[in-house]
Amino acid sequence: MVKQLGQALLATVVVLGTLTACGGGASGGLVAQSPATGAGPATMQIINSSNETIYYVYMSPVSQSTWGPDLLGSRVLQQGQMFTLSNLQPGQWDLRVVDASGNYKEWRNQRLDPGGTYTLQVSSGGWLRD
């Protein structure tokens, strides 16, 4: 019984550590929705579950020190809305969303596998300011 409880506790710590490292947990994060096919581009759906309107979405390869262009363009992502990014190059990416006040959330070193389908859930709380 004690060994089973110890194993369950270890599994919980490993899962929580993985969620935290991936930018998950209370502040949302990138989640694979289906197994990657191993070929082709990736797709990511961004869901705004926060209390803020998202004005900018940025991605950049982890090897770059600057953000790419705003992927929303002239659109905004209101509370409860979704936005889909298609034809994403597989690899390691950093992601950033920004609200009207310049507050932001980031997810670093996110892996997009070939043919993978992902969801980024942006939740309330944990917004940062430069």
NUTOR-735185 format. One line per field, with one value per residue: residue number from 0; residue in one letter; chain; x, z, y of N, C-alpha, C, O, CB in turn. Coordinates in Angstrom, 1 decimal. Atoms other than C-alpha are relative to their C-alpha. Last residue first. Glycine has a CB too. Example, Ala and Ser with C-alpha at 12.3 -4.5 7.8 and 13.67 -1.06 7.14 Angstrom:
mikol	(1  0)
marti	(S  A)
milum	(A  A)
n.c1	(-0.9  0.9)
n.c3	(0.0  0.0)
n.c2	(-1.1  -1.2)
ca.c1	(13.7  12.3)
ca.c3	(7.1  7.8)
ca.c2	(-1.1  -4.5)
c.c1	(-0.8  0.9)
c.c3	(0.8  0.0)
c.c2	(1.1  1.2)
o.c1	(-0.3  1.9)
o.c3	(0.9  0.7)
o.c2	(2.2  1.2)
cb.c1	(0.4  -1.0)
cb.c3	(-1.4  1.2)
cb.c2	(0.5  0.0)
***
This chain:
mikol	(129  128  127  126  125  124  123  122  121  120  119  118  117  116  115  114  113  112  111  110  109  108  107  106  105  104  103  102  101  100  99  98  97  96  95  94  93  92  91  90  89  88  87  86  85  84  83  82  81  80  79  78  77  76  75  74  73  72  71  70  69  68  67  66  65  64  63  62  61  60  59  58  57  56  55  54  53  52  51  50  49  48  47  46  45  44  43  42  41  40  39  38  37  36  35  34  33  32  31  30  29  28  27  26  25  24  23  22  21  20  19  18  17  16  15  14  13  12  11  10  9  8  7  6  5  4  3  2  1  0)
marti	(D  R  L  W  G  G  S  S  V  Q  L  T  Y  T  G  G  P  D  L  R  Q  N  R  W  E  K  Y  N  G  S  A  D  V  V  R  L  D  W  Q  G  P  Q  L  N  S  L  T  F  M  Q  G  Q  Q  L  V  R  S  G  L  L  D  P  G  W  T  S  Q  S  V  P  S  M  Y  V  Y  Y  I  T  E  N  S  S  N  I  I  Q  M  T  A  P  G  A  G  T  A  P  S  Q  A  V  L  G  G  S  A  G  G  G  C  A  T  L  T  G  L  V  V  V  T  A  L  L  A  Q  G  L  Q  K  V  M)
milum	(A  A  A  A  A  A  A  A  A  A  A  A  A  A  A  A  A  A  A  A  A  A  A  A  A  A  A  A  A  A  A  A  A  A  A  A  A  A  A  A  A  A  A  A  A  A  A  A  A  A  A  A  A  A  A  A  A  A  A  A  A  A  A  A  A  A  A  A  A  A  A  A  A  A  A  A  A  A  A  A  A  A  A  A  A  A  A  A  A  A  A  A  A  A  A  A  A  A  A  A  A  A  A  A  A  A  A  A  A  A  A  A  A  A  A  A  A  A  A  A  A  A  A  A  A  A  A  A  A  A)
n.c1	(-1.5  -0.2  -1.3  -0.5  -1.3  -1.1  -0.2  0.9  -0.4  1.1  -0.6  0.9  -0.2  1.1  0.6  1.3  0.6  -0.4  1.1  -0.3  1.1  -0.5  -1.3  -0.3  -0.9  -0.2  -0.2  -0.2  -1.4  -0.8  0.0  1.3  0.0  1.3  0.4  1.3  0.4  0.5  0.1  -1.2  -0.3  -1.2  -1.1  -1.3  -0.2  -1.2  -0.8  -0.7  -1.0  -0.2  0.8  0.3  0.8  0.5  -0.2  1.0  0.9  0.3  1.4  0.8  1.3  1.1  0.4  1.3  1.1  0.2  0.0  -1.3  -0.8  -0.8  -1.3  -0.8  -1.3  -0.5  -1.1  -0.2  -1.3  0.0  -0.6  0.9  -0.4  0.8  -0.1  1.3  -0.2  1.2  0.2  1.1  0.8  0.0  0.8  -0.3  -1.4  0.0  -0.6  -1.4  0.0  1.4  0.2  0.4  0.1  -1.1  0.2  0.0  1.0  0.5  1.4  0.8  0.5  -1.1  -0.6  0.9  0.1  -1.2  0.0  1.0  -0.6  -1.1  0.7  0.6  -1.1  -0.5  1.0  0.0  -1.3  0.2  0.9  -0.7  -0.9  0.8)
n.c3	(0.2  0.5  -0.4  1.0  0.5  -1.0  -0.8  -1.1  -0.7  -0.8  -1.0  -0.6  -1.3  -0.2  -1.3  0.1  1.3  0.8  1.0  1.1  0.3  0.4  0.6  -0.1  0.9  -0.4  0.8  -0.9  0.2  -0.9  0.4  -0.1  -0.6  0.2  -0.9  0.3  -1.1  0.1  -1.3  -0.7  -1.2  0.2  -0.9  0.8  0.8  0.8  0.4  1.2  0.4  1.4  0.5  -0.9  -1.1  -0.5  -1.4  -0.9  -0.5  0.9  0.1  0.8  -0.7  0.2  1.4  0.3  0.3  -1.2  0.3  0.3  -1.3  -0.4  0.6  -0.1  0.6  -0.1  0.8  1.2  0.5  1.4  0.8  -0.1  -1.0  -1.2  -1.0  -0.6  -1.2  -0.3  -1.3  -0.2  -1.2  -0.9  0.3  1.3  0.4  1.1  1.2  0.3  0.7  0.1  1.2  -0.2  1.3  0.7  1.3  1.0  -0.2  -1.3  -0.3  -0.1  1.3  1.0  -0.3  0.4  1.4  0.5  -0.3  0.8  1.3  0.1  -0.1  1.3  0.9  -0.3  0.4  1.4  0.4  -0.2  1.0  1.2  0.0  0.0)
n.c2	(-0.3  -1.3  -0.7  -0.9  0.2  0.0  -1.2  -0.2  -1.2  -0.5  -0.9  -1.1  -0.4  -1.0  -0.1  0.5  0.1  1.2  0.3  0.9  0.8  1.3  0.2  1.4  0.7  1.3  1.2  1.2  0.5  -0.8  -1.4  -0.7  -1.3  -0.7  -1.2  -0.6  -0.9  -1.4  -0.6  -0.5  0.7  0.8  -0.4  0.1  1.2  -0.2  1.2  -0.3  0.8  0.3  1.1  1.1  -0.3  1.2  0.2  0.6  -1.1  -1.1  -0.4  1.0  0.3  -1.0  -0.1  0.6  -1.0  -0.8  -1.4  -0.5  -0.3  1.1  -0.1  1.2  0.0  1.4  0.4  -0.9  0.2  0.1  -1.1  -1.1  -1.0  0.2  -1.0  -0.3  -0.8  -0.8  -0.4  -1.0  0.1  -1.1  -1.2  -0.7  0.1  0.9  -0.6  0.4  1.2  0.5  0.8  1.4  0.7  0.5  0.6  -1.0  -1.0  -0.2  0.5  -1.2  -0.3  -0.2  -1.3  -1.1  -0.1  -0.5  -1.4  -0.7  0.0  -0.9  -1.3  -0.2  -0.2  -1.3  -1.0  -0.1  -0.6  -1.4  -0.5  -0.1  -1.2  -1.2)
ca.c1	(7.9  4.5  3.4  0.0  -0.3  -4.0  -6.7  -6.3  -4.8  -5.4  -2.9  -4.3  -2.2  -2.5  0.7  1.6  5.3  5.9  5.5  7.7  7.3  10.6  9.0  5.4  4.8  2.0  1.8  0.6  0.9  -2.3  -4.3  -3.3  -0.3  0.2  3.7  5.0  8.5  9.0  10.9  10.3  7.6  6.8  3.2  0.9  -2.2  -2.8  -6.3  -8.0  -10.6  -12.9  -14.0  -12.8  -12.0  -9.1  -8.3  -8.0  -5.9  -3.0  -3.5  -0.1  1.9  5.3  8.2  9.6  13.3  16.1  15.9  17.0  13.8  12.0  9.6  5.9  3.8  0.1  -1.2  -4.4  -5.7  -8.8  -8.5  -10.5  -8.7  -10.1  -8.8  -8.4  -5.4  -5.7  -2.4  -1.7  1.5  3.0  3.6  4.8  5.2  1.4  1.5  -0.8  -3.9  -4.8  -1.3  -1.5  0.2  -0.4  -2.7  -1.8  -2.9  -0.8  0.9  4.0  5.7  7.9  4.9  3.0  5.9  6.5  2.9  3.0  6.3  5.0  1.7  3.7  5.9  2.8  1.2  4.4  4.7  1.0  1.6  4.7  2.8  0.0)
ca.c3	(-19.4  -17.9  -17.2  -17.3  -14.9  -14.4  -16.9  -19.4  -22.9  -24.1  -26.9  -28.8  -31.1  -34.2  -35.3  -38.9  -38.2  -34.5  -32.9  -29.8  -27.4  -26.2  -24.4  -23.7  -23.1  -21.7  -22.1  -20.7  -23.3  -22.1  -25.1  -24.5  -25.8  -26.7  -27.0  -28.3  -28.5  -31.0  -31.4  -34.7  -37.3  -39.7  -39.2  -42.2  -40.2  -37.4  -36.0  -33.9  -31.2  -29.3  -25.7  -24.7  -27.8  -30.2  -32.2  -36.0  -38.0  -38.3  -35.9  -36.6  -35.4  -37.2  -35.8  -32.3  -31.8  -30.2  -32.7  -32.0  -30.2  -33.5  -33.3  -32.7  -32.0  -31.3  -30.8  -29.7  -27.2  -25.3  -21.6  -19.2  -20.3  -22.1  -25.5  -27.5  -29.9  -32.4  -33.8  -36.9  -37.9  -41.4  -43.2  -42.2  -38.9  -38.5  -35.1  -32.6  -31.9  -29.7  -28.5  -25.7  -25.6  -22.4  -19.9  -17.0  -14.2  -15.4  -18.7  -19.8  -20.9  -17.9  -15.6  -17.3  -17.1  -13.5  -12.7  -14.5  -12.8  -9.4  -9.9  -11.0  -7.9  -5.7  -7.3  -6.9  -3.3  -2.7  -4.4  -2.2  0.9  0.0)
ca.c2	(44.1  42.9  39.4  37.7  34.8  34.9  33.9  31.1  30.9  27.3  26.5  23.5  21.2  19.1  17.3  16.5  16.9  17.5  21.0  21.2  24.2  25.6  28.6  29.5  33.1  35.3  39.0  42.3  45.1  46.9  45.6  42.0  40.1  36.4  34.9  31.5  30.1  27.3  24.0  22.3  21.5  24.3  25.5  25.0  26.1  28.6  28.4  31.1  30.6  32.9  32.6  36.0  38.1  37.3  40.3  40.6  43.1  40.7  37.8  36.3  39.3  39.1  37.0  37.6  38.3  36.2  33.4  29.8  29.0  29.5  32.4  32.8  35.9  36.4  40.0  41.7  39.1  40.3  39.6  37.5  34.4  31.4  32.5  29.4  29.1  26.2  24.9  23.0  21.2  20.8  17.6  14.1  12.2  11.8  13.5  11.9  14.0  16.9  17.7  20.3  23.8  25.7  27.1  29.5  27.2  24.3  24.5  26.5  23.3  23.1  23.6  20.8  18.4  19.1  18.5  15.2  14.1  15.1  13.2  10.1  10.3  10.6  7.6  5.6  6.5  5.6  2.2  1.6  2.5  0.0)
c.c1	(0.4  1.5  0.0  1.2  0.5  1.3  1.1  0.3  -1.0  0.6  -1.2  0.8  -1.0  0.0  -1.1  -0.8  -1.4  -0.7  0.6  -1.2  0.3  -1.2  0.3  1.3  0.1  1.0  0.1  0.2  0.4  1.5  0.9  0.1  -1.4  0.1  -1.3  -0.3  -1.3  -0.2  -0.3  -0.3  1.3  0.3  1.2  1.2  1.4  0.3  1.1  0.9  0.6  1.2  0.2  -0.8  -0.1  -0.7  -0.7  0.4  -1.1  -0.9  -0.3  -1.5  -0.8  -1.2  -1.2  -0.2  -1.2  -1.1  -0.2  0.1  1.4  0.8  0.7  1.4  0.6  1.3  0.4  1.2  0.1  1.5  -0.2  0.4  -1.1  0.3  -1.0  0.3  -1.4  0.3  -1.2  -0.2  -1.1  -0.8  0.1  -0.9  0.3  1.4  0.1  0.5  1.4  -0.1  -1.4  -0.2  -0.2  -0.3  1.2  -0.3  -0.1  -1.1  -0.4  -1.5  -0.9  -0.5  1.1  0.6  -0.9  0.0  1.2  0.0  -1.0  0.5  1.1  -0.7  -0.6  1.1  0.5  -1.0  0.1  1.3  -0.3  -0.9  0.7  0.9)
c.c3	(1.0  -0.1  -0.7  0.6  -1.1  -0.7  1.0  0.8  1.2  0.8  0.7  1.0  0.4  1.5  0.0  1.3  0.0  -1.4  -0.9  -0.9  -1.3  -0.2  -0.3  -0.8  0.3  -1.0  0.7  -0.9  0.9  -0.2  0.8  -0.4  0.0  0.8  -0.4  0.9  -0.5  1.3  -0.1  1.4  0.6  1.3  -0.2  0.8  -0.7  -0.7  -0.9  -0.4  -1.3  -0.3  -1.5  -0.6  1.0  1.3  0.4  1.5  0.9  0.5  -1.1  -0.1  -0.9  0.8  -0.1  -1.5  -0.4  -0.2  1.3  -0.3  -0.3  1.2  0.3  -0.5  0.2  -0.7  0.4  -0.9  -1.3  -0.5  -1.5  -0.8  0.1  1.1  1.1  1.1  0.5  1.3  0.2  1.4  0.0  1.3  1.1  -0.1  -1.4  -0.4  -1.0  -1.3  -0.3  -0.7  0.0  -1.4  0.3  -1.2  -0.6  -1.4  -1.1  0.0  1.4  0.3  -0.1  -1.4  -1.0  0.3  -0.5  -1.5  -0.4  0.2  -1.0  -1.4  -0.1  -0.1  -1.4  -1.0  0.2  -0.6  -1.5  -0.4  0.2  -1.1  -1.3  0.0)
c.c2	(1.1  0.3  1.4  0.8  0.9  -0.3  -0.1  1.3  0.2  1.2  0.6  0.8  1.1  0.3  1.0  0.1  -0.6  0.1  -1.1  -0.2  -0.8  -1.0  -1.5  -0.3  -1.4  -0.7  -1.3  -1.2  -1.1  -0.4  0.9  1.5  0.6  1.3  0.5  1.2  0.7  0.6  1.5  0.5  0.5  -0.8  -1.0  0.5  0.1  -1.3  0.5  -1.1  0.5  -0.9  -0.3  -1.0  -1.2  0.3  -1.2  0.1  -0.6  1.0  1.1  0.2  -0.9  -0.5  1.0  0.2  -0.8  1.1  0.8  1.5  0.5  0.3  -1.3  0.3  -1.5  -0.1  -1.5  -0.5  0.8  -0.1  -0.2  1.2  1.1  0.9  -0.2  1.0  0.3  0.8  0.9  0.3  1.0  -0.3  1.0  1.2  0.6  -0.3  -1.1  0.6  -0.4  -1.3  -0.5  -0.6  -1.5  -0.8  -0.4  -0.5  1.1  1.1  0.4  -0.3  1.3  0.4  0.3  1.3  1.2  0.2  0.7  1.4  0.7  0.1  1.1  1.4  0.3  0.4  1.4  1.0  0.1  0.8  1.5  0.5  0.1  1.3)
o.c1	(1.6  2.3  -0.7  1.2  1.6  1.4  1.5  1.2  -2.1  1.5  -1.9  1.5  -1.6  0.0  -1.1  -1.9  -1.6  -1.8  1.6  -2.3  0.6  -1.1  -0.2  1.3  -0.1  0.8  0.3  -0.5  1.6  2.3  1.4  1.2  -2.1  0.6  -1.6  0.1  -1.4  -0.4  0.4  -1.4  2.2  0.3  1.0  2.1  2.0  0.5  1.0  1.6  0.0  2.1  -0.3  -1.9  0.3  -0.1  -1.6  1.6  -1.9  -0.6  -1.4  -2.2  -1.1  -1.4  -1.5  0.2  -1.2  -1.4  -0.9  1.2  2.0  1.2  0.5  1.6  0.3  1.4  0.3  1.2  -0.6  2.3  -0.4  -0.2  -2.1  -0.2  -2.1  1.1  -2.3  0.6  -1.4  0.0  -1.0  -1.6  0.8  -2.0  1.5  1.7  0.4  -0.3  2.3  -1.1  -1.8  -0.8  0.5  -1.5  2.3  0.0  -1.1  -1.9  0.1  -2.3  -1.5  0.2  1.2  0.4  -0.5  0.5  1.2  0.0  -0.6  0.8  0.9  -0.6  -0.2  1.1  0.2  -0.7  0.5  1.1  -0.3  -0.5  0.9  0.6)
o.c3	(1.0  0.8  -1.6  1.7  -1.7  -1.8  1.3  0.5  0.9  1.7  0.1  1.9  -0.4  2.4  -0.7  1.4  0.5  -1.6  -1.6  -0.3  -2.4  0.3  0.3  -2.0  1.5  -2.2  1.9  -2.0  0.9  0.5  0.4  -0.7  -1.0  1.9  -1.6  2.1  -1.6  2.4  -0.8  1.9  -0.1  2.3  -0.3  0.3  -0.7  -0.1  -1.8  0.4  -2.1  0.6  -2.0  -1.1  0.6  2.4  -0.3  1.8  1.4  1.6  -1.5  -0.9  -2.1  1.2  0.9  -2.1  -0.9  0.8  2.2  -0.4  0.6  1.4  1.4  -1.4  1.2  -1.9  1.5  -2.1  -2.2  -0.1  -1.9  -0.7  -0.7  2.2  1.0  2.0  -0.2  2.3  -0.6  2.3  -0.8  1.3  2.1  0.4  -1.8  -1.1  -0.7  -2.3  -0.3  -0.6  0.9  -2.3  1.0  -1.5  0.0  -2.4  -1.4  -0.9  2.0  0.1  -1.1  -2.1  -1.4  -0.5  -1.4  -2.0  -0.9  -0.7  -1.8  -1.9  -0.8  -1.1  -2.1  -1.4  -0.7  -1.6  -2.0  -1.0  -0.8  -1.9  -1.8  -0.8)
o.c2	(1.5  -0.1  1.7  1.1  0.6  -0.9  -1.3  2.0  0.6  1.0  1.5  0.2  1.7  -0.5  2.0  -0.4  -1.7  0.6  -1.0  -0.6  -0.2  -2.1  -2.4  -0.1  -1.9  -0.4  -1.3  -1.2  -1.5  0.2  1.9  1.9  0.5  1.3  0.7  1.1  1.1  0.0  2.2  0.3  0.9  -0.2  -2.2  1.2  1.2  -2.4  1.2  -1.7  1.1  -1.0  -1.3  -0.7  -2.3  0.4  -1.7  0.4  0.2  1.5  1.2  -0.3  -0.5  -1.6  1.7  1.1  -1.9  1.8  0.3  2.1  1.1  1.4  -1.9  1.1  -2.1  0.2  -1.9  -0.2  0.6  0.7  -1.4  2.3  1.0  0.8  0.2  0.8  0.9  0.2  1.8  -0.6  2.0  -1.3  0.8  1.3  0.6  -1.3  -2.3  0.7  0.4  -2.0  -1.1  -0.1  -2.1  -1.1  -0.4  0.2  1.7  1.2  1.4  0.5  1.6  1.1  1.4  2.3  1.9  1.2  1.8  2.2  1.5  1.2  2.1  2.1  1.2  1.5  2.3  1.7  1.1  1.9  2.2  1.4  1.2  2.2)
cb.c1	(0.3  -0.7  1.2  -1.2  0.1  -0.3  -1.4  0.2  0.2  -0.6  0.9  -1.3  1.4  -1.4  1.0  0.0  0.9  -0.4  -0.4  0.6  -1.3  0.9  1.1  -1.2  1.4  -1.3  1.3  -1.1  0.9  -0.4  -1.4  -0.6  1.0  -1.2  1.1  -1.2  1.1  -1.3  1.3  0.7  0.1  1.2  -0.4  -0.1  -1.1  1.2  -0.9  0.8  -0.5  0.2  -1.4  -0.6  -1.4  1.1  -0.5  -0.1  -0.6  -0.5  -0.4  0.3  -0.8  -0.4  -0.5  -1.1  0.4  1.3  -1.1  0.6  0.1  0.9  0.8  -0.7  0.9  -1.0  1.3  0.3  0.4  -0.7  1.5  -0.1  1.3  0.2  -0.2  -0.6  0.8  -1.3  1.2  -1.3  0.9  -0.5  -1.4  -0.3  0.3  -0.8  1.4  0.1  -0.8  -0.8  1.1  -1.3  1.3  0.9  -0.7  1.3  0.2  1.1  -0.1  0.1  -0.9  0.9  0.6  -1.4  -0.4  1.2  -0.3  -1.4  0.2  1.1  -0.8  -1.1  0.9  0.5  -1.3  -0.3  1.2  -0.3  -1.4  0.5  1.0  -0.9)
cb.c3	(-1.4  0.9  -0.4  -0.4  -0.4  1.0  0.8  1.0  -0.9  0.9  -0.7  0.6  0.2  -0.4  1.1  -0.5  -1.0  0.7  -0.9  0.5  -0.2  1.1  0.9  -0.5  0.1  0.2  -0.8  1.0  0.2  1.4  0.1  1.4  -0.7  0.3  -0.1  0.0  0.4  -0.8  0.8  -0.8  -0.3  -0.5  1.4  -1.2  -1.1  0.9  -0.8  0.2  -0.2  -0.8  0.3  1.3  -0.4  0.2  0.8  -0.4  -1.2  -1.4  1.4  0.5  0.3  -1.5  -0.5  0.8  -1.1  0.3  -1.0  -1.2  0.8  -1.2  0.5  -0.8  0.6  -0.5  0.2  0.5  -0.2  -0.7  0.3  1.5  -0.4  0.5  -0.6  0.6  -0.3  0.1  0.6  -0.7  1.3  -0.6  -0.2  -1.2  -0.1  -1.2  0.3  0.0  -1.3  -0.7  -0.2  0.8  -0.9  0.9  -0.9  0.0  1.3  0.9  -0.2  -1.3  -0.5  -0.1  1.4  0.8  -0.6  0.5  1.5  0.2  -0.5  1.0  1.3  -0.3  -0.1  1.5  0.7  -0.6  0.6  1.5  0.1  -0.4  1.2  1.2)
cb.c2	(0.5  1.1  -0.9  1.0  -1.4  -1.1  0.3  -1.2  1.2  -1.0  1.0  -0.6  0.6  -0.6  0.3  -1.4  -0.8  -1.3  1.2  -1.3  0.8  -0.6  0.5  -0.9  0.7  -0.9  0.3  -0.2  1.2  -0.2  0.5  -0.2  0.9  -0.8  1.1  -1.0  1.0  0.0  -0.2  1.0  -1.5  0.8  0.0  0.9  -0.2  0.4  -1.0  1.4  -1.5  1.4  0.3  0.6  0.4  -1.1  1.3  -1.5  0.6  -0.6  0.5  -1.4  1.3  0.1  -1.4  0.6  1.0  0.7  0.3  -0.8  -1.3  -0.4  1.2  -1.2  1.0  -1.1  0.9  1.4  -1.5  1.2  0.2  0.4  0.6  -1.5  1.4  -1.4  1.3  -0.8  0.7  -0.6  0.2  1.3  -0.4  -0.9  -1.5  0.4  0.6  -1.6  0.0  1.1  -1.1  -0.1  0.1  -0.9  1.1  0.8  0.7  0.4  -1.4  0.8  -1.1  -1.2  -0.1  -0.1  -1.3  -0.8  0.2  -0.7  -1.4  -0.3  0.1  -1.1  -1.2  0.1  -0.3  -1.4  -0.7  0.2  -0.7  -1.4  -0.2  0.0)
***
